[in-house]
Amino acid sequence: MSVFLEAAVGSVGTAARSFRLVREPDGLEVCRKLKVALSRRERAQGLLGCESMRIDEGLLIPRCASVTTFFMRFPIALLYLDGSGRIMKKHPGLKAWRVSLCRGAENVIELHPAGPVMALGVGDLLVLRD
C-alpha cells in the first residue's frame, strides 16, 4: 500500500469520511472535501451521474492510472500521483468523451478545474489531512 493512502485506507469508516488535500510544505489547501473511492462500484462510477462539482470537492481513486470522461457533464482536472503523493502529471481540464492516462501513476485525483489546482505543478507533494 502506498504511503499516500495509508491515512485513508487505515481509517475506520473511510467510506463515509472525506479528507482535506494539502500541498506540503506550504499548506496550500487544494481540496476541502476529498472522498476516497475504495469499492469497485465507487471506482467504476467516479463522478459519472453528477450534475456538477463544487470547487472544494474532489475524488481520490486509488490504484488508478487512467480516466475516461465518457458521459460526463462537465470538465475535470486530474492529478496523477506516485505512491508518496507526488504529482507525476497534471491535466487541468479534461473535457467529456476523452481518455487520459499516466504510466506509473498509483493514484488519480479528480478535481474542479478552477481554483487551487491551478497553482499545482509536477513534483508537488500532496498529503491527506482529517
C-alpha positions in Angstrom: 0.0 0.0 0.0 1.3 3.5 -0.8 2.4 5.9 1.9 -0.1 8.4 0.5 -3.1 6.1 1.0 -2.3 4.8 4.5 -4.2 7.6 6.1 -7.3 7.0 4.1 -7.4 3.2 3.9 -6.3 2.7 7.5 -9.1 4.9 8.8 -12.3 3.5 10.4 -15.4 4.3 8.4 -13.4 5.7 5.4 -16.3 5.3 3.0 -18.4 7.9 4.9 -15.5 10.2 5.5 -13.8 12.9 3.5 -10.3 14.3 3.8 -8.6 17.6 3.1 -5.9 17.5 0.4 -3.0 19.8 1.2 0.3 20.6 -0.6 3.4 20.3 1.5 5.3 22.1 2.8 3.4 25.4 2.4 0.0 24.0 3.5 -2.0 25.2 0.4 -5.4 23.6 0.7 -6.1 22.0 -2.7 -9.4 20.3 -1.8 -11.5 20.6 1.4 -13.8 17.6 0.8 -11.9 14.8 -0.9 -13.8 11.5 -1.0 -12.0 8.2 -1.5 -13.4 5.6 -4.0 -12.4 2.3 -2.4 -15.1 -0.2 -3.6 -15.3 -1.4 -7.2 -18.7 0.3 -7.5 -17.3 3.7 -6.3 -14.2 3.4 -8.5 -16.3 2.5 -11.6 -18.8 5.2 -11.1 -16.4 8.0 -10.2 -18.2 11.3 -10.9 -20.5 9.8 -13.5 -24.0 10.9 -13.0 -23.1 14.1 -11.1 -24.6 17.3 -12.5 -21.7 19.4 -11.4 -18.8 19.6 -8.9 -18.1 22.2 -6.3 -14.8 23.9 -6.3 -13.9 22.4 -2.9 -14.8 18.8 -3.7 -12.7 16.0 -5.2 -12.5 12.3 -5.7 -9.4 10.1 -5.0 -9.3 6.9 -7.0 -6.6 4.5 -5.5 -4.6 2.1 -7.7 -5.6 4.0 -10.9 -3.5 5.3 -13.8 -6.2 6.2 -16.3 -9.5 8.1 -16.5 -12.3 8.2 -19.1 -14.9 11.0 -19.2 -17.5 9.3 -21.3 -21.0 10.6 -20.4 -19.5 13.3 -18.1 -21.4 16.6 -18.0 -18.5 18.8 -17.1 -14.7 19.0 -17.4 -12.5 17.9 -14.6 -8.9 18.4 -13.6 -6.8 15.3 -13.0 -3.7 14.9 -10.8 -1.8 11.6 -11.2 0.2 10.7 -8.1 3.0 8.3 -7.3 2.9 6.2 -4.1 4.2 9.0 -1.9 1.7 11.6 -3.1 3.9 13.5 -5.5 2.3 14.8 -8.7 3.5 12.9 -11.8 1.2 14.5 -14.3 -1.5 17.3 -14.2 -4.3 17.6 -16.7 -6.0 20.9 -15.9 -9.3 20.4 -17.8 -10.3 17.1 -19.3 -13.5 17.6 -21.3 -16.2 15.0 -21.8 -15.6 12.0 -24.1 -11.9 11.9 -23.5 -9.3 9.5 -22.1 -6.3 10.3 -20.1 -3.5 8.1 -18.6 -0.2 8.3 -16.8 2.1 5.3 -16.9 3.5 4.5 -13.5 0.9 6.5 -11.5 -0.6 4.8 -8.4 -3.5 7.1 -7.7 -5.5 9.8 -9.5 -7.5 12.7 -8.1 -10.4 14.2 -9.9 -11.0 17.9 -9.0 -12.8 21.0 -10.2 -10.7 22.6 -13.0 -10.6 26.0 -11.3 -9.2 27.2 -8.0 -6.2 25.9 -6.1 -5.5 23.1 -8.6 -4.2 25.8 -11.0 -1.3 26.5 -8.6 0.0 22.9 -8.5 2.7 21.5 -10.7 4.5 18.3 -11.4 6.7 17.3 -8.4 4.5 19.0 -5.8 3.9 16.8 -2.7 0.3 16.3 -1.6 -0.9 14.9 1.7 -4.3 13.8 3.2 -5.5 15.5 6.4 -8.5 14.9 8.6 
